[in-house]
Amino acid sequence: MASDEPQEPEDSGRNGSGGNESGGNESDERRPAPLVVSIEHDKVPRWIWRSIAIFWLGWIVVYLGTGAVRALRSLLIVLLVSLFLSFAIEPAVTFVIEREAGRTREADIAAARDLISGYVPKK
């Protein structure tokens, strides 16, 4: 065994002996088995493409939605305040309607009066 090539053990270590059955001075290192990945198809699965598309569509929707809310922030605040005021005025308008004034000028006057004074008549 005077050759320059490295010698490999007879057994590659799969049975746990490491090829060193004689008990000599050789180290008992186990070489890891080579990792073999076999791919049956060269194509990427459809679910991956679908997941990528859903991710990017969701990102675009969130990005555009955030931009729309930022652009319309002042309008949304005005609408929210208007909604609150309509709920606050409703008892006064109902009071005037019960007196058979209808939703006409009297109801508008009662709503304006309540807005200015903060007074809501009790039943």
C-alpha positions as CSV (number, residue, x, y, z in Angstrom):
1,M,0.0,0.0,0.0
2,A,2.6,2.4,-1.0
3,S,0.5,4.3,-3.6
4,D,-0.2,8.0,-3.5
5,E,-3.9,7.6,-3.7
6,P,-5.9,7.8,-0.5
7,Q,-7.4,4.5,0.6
8,E,-11.1,4.2,1.4
9,P,-12.3,1.6,3.9
10,E,-14.0,-1.4,2.5
11,D,-17.3,-0.7,4.3
12,S,-18.6,3.0,4.1
13,G,-19.8,3.0,7.6
14,R,-23.5,2.1,7.1
15,N,-23.4,-0.8,9.4
16,G,-21.8,1.2,12.2
17,S,-18.3,-0.5,11.9
18,G,-16.8,2.3,9.8
19,G,-14.7,-0.2,7.8
20,N,-12.4,-0.7,10.7
21,E,-13.1,-4.3,11.7
22,S,-9.5,-5.1,12.4
23,G,-9.2,-2.7,15.2
24,G,-6.2,-0.9,13.7
25,N,-5.0,2.6,14.2
26,E,-7.3,4.2,11.6
27,S,-9.8,6.7,13.0
28,D,-13.4,5.6,13.3
29,E,-14.8,8.7,11.4
30,R,-18.1,8.2,9.7
31,R,-18.6,10.0,6.5
32,P,-22.1,11.4,6.0
33,A,-24.0,9.8,3.2
34,P,-24.3,12.1,0.2
35,L,-27.6,14.0,0.1
36,V,-29.5,13.0,-3.0
37,V,-32.6,14.9,-3.9
38,S,-34.6,13.5,-6.7
39,I,-37.1,15.8,-8.3
40,E,-39.6,14.0,-10.5
41,H,-40.8,17.1,-12.3
42,D,-38.9,20.1,-13.5
43,K,-42.0,22.3,-13.1
44,V,-42.8,24.4,-10.1
45,P,-46.1,23.3,-8.4
46,R,-49.2,25.3,-9.2
47,W,-49.9,26.1,-5.6
48,I,-46.6,28.0,-5.3
49,W,-47.6,30.3,-8.2
50,R,-51.1,30.7,-6.8
51,S,-49.6,31.7,-3.4
52,I,-47.2,34.2,-4.9
53,A,-50.1,35.8,-6.9
54,I,-52.3,36.0,-3.8
55,F,-49.5,37.5,-1.8
56,W,-48.8,40.3,-4.3
57,L,-52.5,41.0,-4.9
58,G,-53.0,41.3,-1.2
59,W,-50.1,43.6,-0.9
60,I,-51.4,45.8,-3.8
61,V,-54.8,46.0,-2.2
62,V,-53.4,47.0,1.2
63,Y,-51.1,49.6,-0.4
64,L,-53.8,51.2,-2.4
65,G,-56.3,51.0,0.5
66,T,-53.9,52.8,2.8
67,G,-53.2,55.5,0.2
68,A,-56.9,56.0,-0.3
69,V,-57.6,56.3,3.4
70,R,-54.7,58.8,3.7
71,A,-56.0,60.8,0.8
72,L,-59.6,60.9,2.0
73,R,-58.8,61.3,5.7
74,S,-60.4,64.8,5.9
75,L,-63.5,63.7,4.1
76,L,-63.9,60.6,6.3
77,I,-63.6,62.8,9.4
78,V,-66.3,65.1,8.1
79,L,-68.6,62.2,7.4
80,L,-68.0,60.7,10.8
81,V,-68.8,64.0,12.5
82,S,-71.9,64.4,10.4
83,L,-73.1,60.9,11.4
84,F,-72.6,61.8,15.0
85,L,-74.5,65.0,14.7
86,S,-77.4,63.3,12.9
87,F,-77.7,60.9,15.8
88,A,-77.5,63.8,18.2
89,I,-80.2,65.8,16.4
90,E,-82.6,62.8,15.9
91,P,-84.5,63.2,19.3
92,A,-85.3,66.8,18.6
93,V,-86.5,66.1,15.1
94,T,-88.6,63.2,16.4
95,F,-90.1,65.6,19.0
96,V,-91.1,68.1,16.4
97,I,-92.5,65.4,14.1
98,E,-94.7,64.1,16.9
99,R,-96.3,67.5,17.1
100,E,-97.3,66.9,13.5
101,A,-95.0,69.5,12.0
102,G,-93.5,67.1,9.5
103,R,-90.0,67.2,8.3
104,T,-90.2,70.7,7.1
105,R,-89.0,74.0,8.2
106,E,-90.0,73.5,11.8
107,A,-87.8,70.3,12.1
108,D,-84.9,72.2,10.6
109,I,-85.4,75.0,13.1
110,A,-85.5,72.5,16.0
111,A,-82.4,70.9,14.8
112,A,-80.6,74.2,14.5
113,R,-81.8,75.3,18.0
114,D,-80.5,72.0,19.5
115,L,-77.2,72.3,17.8
116,I,-76.7,75.8,19.1
117,S,-78.0,75.3,22.6
118,G,-77.3,71.6,23.2
119,Y,-80.9,71.2,24.5
120,V,-82.8,68.0,23.8
121,P,-86.4,68.0,25.0
122,K,-87.5,65.1,27.2
123,K,-90.7,63.2,26.5
